Amino acid sequence: MTAGTSSAQTRDDARVNEEREEAQVMIACGFDVHRAQITFDLVDHNTGEVRRGRIVPATREQLRRWLSGLETARLVVAVEGTTGWRFVAEELEAAGARAVLAEPGETRALRGPKRRAKTDRADARWLRELLERGELPLSWIPPEHLLELRCRVRLRQTLADERRAWLQRVHAQLFHHGVPVAGEFAKPTQREWLRTVALSPAARAVVETALATVDFLDGELASLDGELRRYARTHPATRALGRLYGVGDLTAVAIYAAIGDARRFSSARKVIRLAGLDVTVHESDRKRQPGRISRQGPPMLRWAAYEAGLAACRASSPDHADYLALRARLGHKTACLTVSRRVLRRAYHALVAVGDATLEPTPS
């Protein structure tokens, strides 16, 4: 055994011993978070005390009161990365405890194929047991500025989806009255044409309400887009992503917000899996379904990757020749999805190259 191997083995042994010592004295707890209450399952490994119950209501103030009765320096809490985890993790950190964020899908999969009765208490106990055994599938807790950025990107997606839905209502009303639909109703010429169309009073009210809502959403989107574009042009991570072909300001911000610190992934393949663009195949006995993308991951990352992949349609794209070959064999959508995976691979390497500057806070 070489000296380097011996020192590495010594460090690994020391880390394992530290984890064992921590497990022997820690207070292990599982949280199942809902809007009405937080169900907890707690075991103090030092005294053997077992506590189960609920924190009602599920608010910051009530959680602080519950934490005040515990020795938070030894408290380790496992909570699933679903809606509500943020305030729980922030309060635990402020109290001196440690929050461990669990990946919901993999945590559920560890239960196995056998169906069992599912209750809040069972979920909290399951999280606590996985934490104690060191088998909890971990999820990354981003810094505050990344959480804020994700919220803004998701807000933009919601506004864009609402705008599209209201325009579809206008199209539906026109078709229902036998009026041909063409063009974008945001243009003044189309609005003038729409005023001359013969519609029933109720349909006219629907159209006017929808267009007024679209105008309001356009204003909100313009303001939010300006903010996100300014961010994309100042942060080192988004500037690095913007140098990739097909990645614009908005898609760069969406990719960065979803991935964050790319160094937490061992390979670009795991970033593709994070986006839900990995191909899954279901096979049972001699039956095999054709591969489909898993769609397990942030929708905003899939949207940004696919938008960047669409740029392969341009003749100036470095992937244009491959896109044409794939389109001839598999079709336009599958070809763009293949290029989208390439974009994510390049984005992974670009973010890794940025280094520690990736986690810099929001630039002023």
N, C-alpha and C positions, 0 to 999 in steps of 0.2 A: 504494500500500500504506500503510495507517495505521500509527501508531506501535505500537498494541496488537498488530496482526497481525505486525509486524516483531519485536517482543520475544518473542511466542509462537513464531515460526519460529526465532528464535535459541535459545530454550530447547530446542526439539525437536532442532535440529541438535546442540546440545551433548550432549543425552542419547544421541543416536545415536552420536556420536563416542566417548562414554564406554563404551557397550556394545561398540563395535568394538575399542577398546583393551583392554577386559576380555577379550573373546573371543580376542585375539591372545596373551595371556599366561596365560590360565587353564589349569588342568588339568581337562579335561572327562572325565566318567566316567559310565557307566551301570551300575546295579545291577539284577540280577534276583534277587529275594529268595525263598528257599525255606526250609523248616524245617531241612533238612540242611546247606545251604550257600548262600552269596551269590556268584553269578557276576558278575564285573566286567569291563568293557571301558574302558580308560583311555588317553587321549592327552594328552601334555603339549605344548601349543601353543608353548611357549617353546623347548623343546629338541628337539621332534619325537619324543620317546620314546613307544613304544606298549607297553602292558602288558595282558595278558589272563590271567585265571585264576579261582581260587575262594578264598573265605574259608571255611575249614572248621574247626570247626563254626560255625553262624550264631548266635553269641552276642555279647554286649556286650564281653566280655574279648578275644575273638579279633578283633573289629572294631577295638578300641582298638590292639591290636598292629599291625594292618595300617596304620592311620592314622599311627602313630608314625614310619613310614618315608617319609612324604610331606610335602611343603610344603603344609600344609592351608590356609594363607591364600589360596592360589590355586585350591584344589580346589572344584569345583562338581559335585555328584552328582545325577543324575536317577534317581528311584526311583518305581515305580508305587504308587498308593494302595491297595494290597491288604494283607492281613494280614501284619504284621511291619514295616511302614514306620515305626511310631512309635519303636521303640528305635533304628532306623538313623538317623532324623532327629535324635533327641536326642543320640546319640553324635557325629554330624557337627557339630552346633552346638557341643557342648562342646569339640570339638577345634579349633574356629575355621574349619571348612569351611562350605559352604553347601549345603543340601539343597533340591532342586526336586522337588516332588511332582507326578507325572503322573496325569491322569485315565485310568483303565484302558480304558474303553470307547472313548473318542475316539482314544487312542493305537493301539489295535488297528485301528480303522477307517481310520487313515491308511495302513495297509499296502496298502489297495486290495482289489479283488475277487479278484485272482489268488492262488491258494493256493501257499504256499511251505513248505518244511520248517521247522518251528518247533523251535528248541532254546534252551536257556538262554543260550548264547553269542550266538545271533542276536537274542534279546530284549534283552540288555544292549547289544549294538552298536546296535540300532535306537534305544534310548533315548538313547544317547550322540550319535548322528547328529542326531536331532531337537533335542537340546539345542544342538548346535553351530550348526544352521541357524536357531535361534530359532523353531522350529515346534512345540515340545513343548506339548501341551494341559495347561495348568496346573490344579492342584487346590489348594484352600486348606488351609493347615496351621493348625488351630485352636490357641488357647492351652491350657495344661495343664488349667485348671479346666473348660473345655468338653469336653475329651477324657474327663475323669473323669465329667462329667455324662452324656455319651453312653453311657459304659459302664454307668452305673447304670440309665438308661432301657432299654437293651437287655436288661439283666439282668431288669428287671421284665417286659418282653415275653416273655422266655424262660420265666420262672416262670408267667406267666399261660397261655402256650401249653401248658406241661407239665400244669398243673392241668386245663385243658380236655381234654387227651388222656386223662388218667386217668379223668375222669368219663365220657368216651365209652367207655372200656373197661367201666365198670360198666353203662352202657346196653346195650352189646353182649352182655354176659353175661346180663342180664335178658331181652333179646329172644330170645337163643338158647334160653332155657328157657321161653319163652312167657309171660313176666311183663310186664304193661303198665307202661310207664315214664312217670312224670309227676312234675313238681316238681323242686326243687333239693335234692340230697342233702346240702348243707351245713346244711339246717335240721334241728333235733332231731326234729320230727315225722316227717320222711321217713326219718331214720335208724331210728327205732323201727319204722316200717312195714317197712323193709328187713330187720330182724332176724326178722320173722315169715314172710318169703317162703321157699318151699321151693326150695332149690338143691342141686346136687350138692356134695360136699365140695371138689372142685377149684374149682368156680365160687365157692363161699363164700370160699375162700382168696384168689381173685383180687379179689373185692369188698372184703374186709376190708383187703387190702394197698393197694388203690387208694384207699380212703377214708382210711386212715392217712397215705398220701402226700399226699392232698389237704389233710388237716389240717395237716401240716407245711408245705406250700406256702402255706396261708392265713396261717400265722404269719409266714413270711418276707415275704410280700406286704404284710401289715399294717405290719411294721417299715419296709420300703422305701417304701411309700406315704406313711407319716408323714414320712419324711425328704424325699421329693420335694415334698410339699405345703408343708412349712416353707420349702423353697427357693423355691417358686413365690410365696410370700407376702412374701418379703424382697427378692428381686432385682428391680431396676428393669425389666429387659426382660420378665420373666415377669409382673410386675404389669401392665405395659402390654398384654400379650397377654390377660391375664385379664379385661380390660375389654371384650373383643370378645364378642359374643353367641355362646353355644355353646362357648366355650373355657373349660375348667375348669383346675384346678391341674395335673393330670397331663398334659393335652394341651398346656397352655402350656409346661411344662418340655420336653416332647418336641419341640414346634415350635422352641423356642429352641435346644435342643441340636443339632438338625439344621441349622438355618439359620445360627445364630451371628450374625456381623456382616452384616446385610442390606445394608449400604452397598457391599459387594463386588459386588452385582448391579446392573446398569443399569436394570432394570425388574422389575415384579412377575411378568411372564411367565416370566422365567428361574427364579424361585422355584418356579413351577408345574412347570416342566420338571425342576427339581431333585427334586421330589417324585415324578416319574414319572406325573403326572396329565395331561400334555399328550396330545392325541389324535394318533395316527399313522395314516397311510393308506398301504397298500402298493399301488402301481400298476405294472403291466407291460403294455405294448402297449395292448390295449383292455379288459384285465381290471383291475378295481378292487375291492379288498376293503373292507368297511365299516370305519370308524374304530374304533380301540381305544386305550385308554390305554397308554402305553409301559411303565409299571412299572419304569423305569430310575431308581433312586434309593433313598434310605433308606426301608425299610419302615415305620420308626417315624414318619416324617413323613407318609406316606400314611395310616397308621392314625389319627394325631392329626387330620389334616385331615378325614378321613371321619367320625370321631366328632363333630367340631364341625359338620359338614354335616348330620348326622342331627337336630340341634336344629331344623332348619327345619320339621320335622313339627309343632312346637308352634305353637299359634295366636298366641302372643306374639312369635314370631320375626319380624324385619323382612323375612325372605326367604320367609315362609310363602305369600304369594299367588303368588310366582314358582314356589315349589316345587309348589303345587297344579297350576298350569298345565303345568309340565314333567312332572309325574307322569301327568297325563291323556294327554299326548302321547307320552312316552318311557318311562314306568315309574318306580317308586320309586328304584331304584338309580342310574339315570342322572341323575335329578333331584338326588339327594343328592351325586353327584359334581360336578355343576355348581355347587351351593352350596359344596362343599369348595374349589373353585378360587377362589370369591369370598372365602372365609375366608383363604386363603393370600395373596390380594392385600391384604386388610386387615392381615394379620399383617406383610407386608412393609413397609407404610407405618408401622405402629405401631413396628416395630423401628428403622426409619430415623429416626423422630422421637425415639427415646431417645438417639441420638447416641453419644458416646464411652462413656457409662455401660453400653452393651451389653456391652463387653468387661471390665467390672469382675470381679474374682475372686469366688469363692464368698463370700457374706456370712456373717459369724459368727453 
